[in-house]
Amino acid sequence: MLAKASRCDATNELRLTFVQDGADVSGYYQCAIGNTACRDIQDAGPVSGGSLSGNRLKFQVDFANDGSDCVFNGKLSAASASGAYACYAEGKEVESGHWHLSKKSSIVPPRPVLFE
């Protein structure tokens, strides 16, 4: 499934802050524009429905502006994470691709930052 023409080959830099509580992962994201505007021009929001099982990471980003959401699945290592994502609107896939995270800071209580 291809993204809207305005998002084809889009690259976005996101700052993700994860908070882990056992196997549950939550947090928030902030978008820094790469070569295109963030999805639906929403530059910040919550990370929800996340889980960590072994080195498998899954989380969801909801976009209130258009009611869409993106589900991210991937593998976590000590210094990075990567995987695939798919975005859905009105029950249909509207965008998919790959993602990569690099660790920028260490864990800092009380809101541990795993990756930014």
N, C-alpha and C positions, 0 to 999 in steps of 0.2 A: 504494500500500500504506500503510495507516495503522499507526501505532505502537500499542503497548498503550494501553489507556484511561488508564493512569496517566501516560503520556508525551505524550498529544495536546497540541499547541501548546506543547510544552516549550521553555524557553529556558535554556541553560546557558552560563555564562561559563567559558572555558577559558584557561589560560595555556599556550601552546605554545612550546617552545624547539626550533628547528630548527638542525641542523648540516649544512652543505652541503660535499660533497666532489666537485667536478666537477658532474656532472649528478645525483648521488645525494644524497638528503635523508633524514636520520634525526633522532632527537631524543626528546623526551618531552613528555607533557602533564600538567597538574594541573588538576583541576576545582574551581571555586569555584561553589557552588550559586547558580543564578539563581532561577527560580521552581519548579524541580522538582529532585529528586535526579539526579545523573549516571547514565548508563546502568548498570544493574545495581549501583548504589551503589559503583562502583569509581572512586575519586577521583584516581588517578594511574597512569601506565603509559607504555610505549614508543610512539614513532611509528616505523613501519617501512615498508619498501617504497616509500619516497618518491623522486620524481624531479622535476627541473625542466628543462624544455625551452623555451627562449625565455621567455615569460611564463606558461607552463602549468605549474601545480603539481599534483602528485598525491601523496597519502600515505595510510597506513592506520594505524588505531588498533585494537589487539587488546584484548579484555576477557576476561581469564583467568577471572573469576568465573563467567561463563556460556558461555564458548567462542565468543562472537560477535565480529565485527569490523566496523568501519565504514571505508568507502573514501571519501575526499574528493578531489574534482576541482575545479579552479578556475583563475582568472587572477590573476596577481600584478602589482602596480604598486609604485611606489616607497614608498608609505605605507600600502597596504592589500592585501588579497586577498579574494576571494569566489568562491563556487561552489555546487555541490550535493554532497550526500553520500547514501550508502545504507548501511544496516547489515544484516548477514546473520547468521543462526544456523541451523545444520544445513542449509546449502545454500539457504535461502530468505530473501528480503528481508523484514525485520521492521520496518524504519523507514527513512524517507527525508525529506529536507528540504534547506534552504539554510543556508549558513554565511557569516560575514564576520569577517575579522581586521583589526585596526588595529595599526600599528606603535607599540610603546611604548618601545623602547630601540634603541640602535645596536648594530652588530656589535662584539662584544668577544672577541678571541682568548683562549684557544685553543678555546673553545666558542662560535662565533659565534651570536648570537641574531638571527634575521631578524625574527620576529614573536612577540609575547607576547599 
